[in-house]
Structures are given as C-alpha cells and as structure tokens.
C-alpha cells in the first residue's frame, strides 16, 4: 500500500474541508430549490451502499479493513458486489456528492474529485493487487464480469 490512510478518514476530512470552505466563502454558495433534500437522500443512499456490503463481508467471514486486503479470506461477489467491485467506495462518493449538494459550494466538488482520484489511483490498485495474488483466476473472472465502479 502506497499510503496508509483509510478511505473513510479521507471522506471525513474532505467533508470537513468543504464545510470550512463553505463557511469561509459563503458568497460562492449556490443552492437551488430541493437541492438540500436531494443531497440528504444521496447521503442516505451512500451510507446504505457503504454499510450493506460490510454485512456480506461479515457473513463471509472476511475482512473489510482496506489497509490489509491481503487478509481477505473470501471473495465476496454477492449483494452490491454483483454490480460494482467497490460498492463501499461508491457509497463514500455518494455521501460526498450528497454533501456537495447540501453545501452548494464548489469546495465540496473539489473534495469529491480528490477522494475519487485517491481511491481510484492509490487505494483500489493496491487492493486489486492483493486480491489477484490471493484469489488468482477467480478474481480475474470477477474483474471481467464486474466493473471497478459501476
């Protein structure tokens, strides 16, 4: 792993930075009718997309720790993992997108972009490497059937 920063911590840091920026520069805020309600719904959807796969991991008896993917004892392909190899990270992105909508501030968009860049270029490749080593052909087949994001 190139960096040892848990993705949930990056989500929280990004959301906090966006909130600080929104309060420091309120003139940049643009809110449309219903935008905050839509944002709240996205946050809830993101939380579900993040938590539901963890229940499948628990049932499979495998780790959800993103810092130690080599400890995986099962290749989970059920639930949301049928549609995305990384539904927990999709959930994080939805949470940040919802936060962007709630704040109505461009700094929240920057937080989302930085999160996606980090997860896609640093976190996921490290996890994929560990899973390829651990599960071989089964993981390669899974990657052919299911996209990285959506």
Secondary structure, DSSP 8 states (H G I E B T S, - for coil): ------HHHHHHHHHHHHHHHHHH-GGG----TTHHHHHHHHHHHHHHHHHHHHHHHHHHT----TT-GGG--S---SGGGGT-TTHHHHHHHHHHHHHHHHHT-HHHHHHHHHHHHHIIIIIHHHHHHHHHHHHHHHHHHHHHHS-S--
